[in-house]
Amino acid sequence: MLVSAFLLYNRHMKNWIIFEDKKILVVHKPAGLAVQNRSYGQPDLESLLKNYLKENQAGTGDKIPYLGIVHRLDQPVEGLLVFAKTKEAAKDLSRQVSSGQMEKRYLAVVHGENLEEDEVFLTDYLIKDEKTHMAKVVRQGEKNAREVRLSYRLIRQWEEEALVEIRLFTGRFHQIRVQMAHAGLPISGDRKYNPRSGGDALALCAYALVFRYPGSRKKMSFEIPRKELTGYFRE
């Protein structure tokens, strides 16, 4: 079963790679695939990319190619990620993430009625509970609390659900899912923070990514066309 899963993912690897050169890889991660996996033998994007690089880099022998993880997406979330192929590129991109220079935009279907049409900004303080593997909003000043910020704007409203675009200004564990739930707009299909959603897939997609190319500082923008997305995310 595990071998079959690896083969299935490897078969689609080239289709997932949006851009590649000597310094970086931009990848469209499918929903359900972990970026990294602590369970031995389970497929994850890091291992699959390293296998891909090893197979496509002549003269490396048994040497495992360098792959720097700059940022992550939760396993059930589909979307764009940039990886570094050199340590120098990893440092540059990591600085952009930590300083908020990397722009990340998401689409989400949330439960909520009569949303405002203007962009709404949310600032909260989160802590991660290692026992439950969940995050929660707490008061400012609480021990280990981290400030988190995002904004959302309405794209389309249905009766009890809405499609929104989310801009992420900080990147913390489960941040979007926790903040939107705390604001009374839980994401559809989120079993952790919106248990009423039942067994539907998590309706969250990292569809746009903007950063500066390591070294040259040239602005690079990537976006998954809405027509290539599924369900509510389509135009």
N, C-alpha and C positions, 0 to 999 in steps of 0.2 A: 504493500500500500504506500509506504513512504517512498520507495523507489519510483513508483508510478507518479506520485505527486511531484517529485524532483524533475522527472522527465517532462511532465506536462508544463511546468513553469519554465523549464529551460527552452522548450519548443517555442514559447512566446517571447523570450527575452529580447530579441532584436526588435520586436514590435513595440516593446515598452520603452526603448531608449529613444528619447526625443532629440538629444544632442550629445555628441561626444567629440573630444579632441584630446590632446596630450595632458591637459590639466584637470578637466572636469567631465562629469557625466550627469545629464539631466534625464530623469526617469519618471515615467507614468506608472506609479505603483497601483496594482489592482486591489480592490477591497478584499479583506480576508487574509492577506499575506503580511506577516510581521516584518518589520525592518530588521530587527535582530531577534533571535530566539534563544532563550536560555535552556530550552529542552533539547537534549541531544537527538539528532536525527530528524528534527522537524524542519521543513523548508522555510527559509527566510530570505529576504531580499539581499542582505549582505553576502551570504554564502553563494547565492546564485550569481551575483555580479562578479564576485571573485573568480568563480568558475568560468564565467564568460570572458573575463579579462585574461585569464591564464590561457584559455583556448585560442585567443585572438592576438596574443603577444608572442611573436616568434623569438626563440633564443632564451626564454626565461627558465627552461628546464623545470625543476620541481619547485622553484621559488614562487611563493604566493604573492601576487601583485598587491601593491599598496592600495587601500581604499579607505578614505576618511569619511566617516559619517558626520555630517555637519548639522543636520536637524532630522527630526523624525515625524512620522505620522502614526497614530494609533492603528492597530491591526485592522479594525473594521473600516477604516477610512481610505477611500480612493484618492489619488492625487499626485501632484508633482513634488519631486525631491531632487536636490542637487547633491552630488557626491564629489569628493576631491580625489584625484589620482596621484597627487604629490603632497608631501607634508607642508610645503610652502603654501599651496592652494588651500589646504585644510585650515591653516592658521588664518589666512586672509578671510575666507568665507565664515569661519567661526566668529571672527571679530565683527563681521557684518551682522550676524545673528544676534550676538550679545549686545551690540550697540543699537539694535533696532533698524539698521539700514536695509536689511533684507525684507522686501515687501511680500506678504503672503495673504492671498485672498481666497475665501471659501464660499461655496454655496451650501445652504442648509435648508431643509424643510422643518419648520418648527410648529408646535401646537400653540395656537394663539389667534385671537380674533381682533379685528379693527386695529391693526398695527399702524403706528405713525408713518407717514410718508417721508419725513425728514430723517436724515442719518442720526442714529442714537449712539452715544458713547457710554461705555460701561467701565467703571474702575472698581475692582474688588481686591480682597486679600485672601489668598488661598494657602492651605496647608495640605500635605499629602499624608494619608493614613496608610502606613505600610502594611498593617494587618489586613485591611479590607481591600487594598490596592485601589483606593478611590481618593478623590480630593474633595474638599469642602470649603465653603466661604466662611471666613471668620472675621472678627473685629480687627481693625488696624492696631498694631502693637502687640498682638498675640505672638507668643514664641514660635519661631520658625515660619511665620506668615510671610508670603511674598506678594508684592503688588502685581496685579495683572490688569491689562487694558485691551479692549477691543471696541470696535464699532460695528453696527449692522444697519442695513437699509433695506426697505421693502422692495421686492421685485414684483411679486404677484400675491394676491390674497384670495384664498378660497373661503369656504364657510368657517371651518375651525382650524385650518392650517394656512401657512404662508411660506413662500419661497423668499429667502433673504440672502443678501451678499454680506459676508463678514470680513472685516479687515482686522488682522491680528497684529497687535503692536508689541506684545511680549509672548514668549513661548514657554508655557508651563504645562505640567502634567495634566491632561484632560481639561485644559483651560476653557476651550470653547464650550464643551459639553456642560461643565459646571456653571460657568457664568450665565449661559443662556437659560439653563434650568432655574438658577437662582433668580433670574429676571422674570420668571413666569412664562418662559418661552422654551420649554424643553424640546430637544431634537427628536424628531420621529424615529422610531426604531432603536432608541438608546436604552438598552436593557438595564444599564447601571444607574442612570440618572433620570430615566423616564419609564419606569416599569409598566405603566399603563399601555405602552406602545406594543406590547406583546412581542412576537417573534419576527417582526419586519426587520429588514436590513437598516443599519444606521445611515440616515439620510444626510451625510456630510461628505463634501468633496473639496479637496484643495486644488482648485482649478486654475489658479494663476500664481506666478512666481517671478519676482523681479530682483536682480542683484547686480553687483559690479564684478566684471570679470577679473579674476586674480591677476595682479600685475598691471595690466593696462588700464583698469578702472572703467572700461567701456560698459555702458548699461546694457544688460541682457534681459529680455522679457520673454516669458513663455506662458502660453495659455491653452488649455484644452477647449476646443470649440464646443459650445453648448450642444450643437447638433450631434456630437460624438458621445454625449452623455446619455444616461438612461432615465426613464420615468419623468418625474417632476422637474429634473434638472434641464431637460430639453427646452429649447426656445418655443 
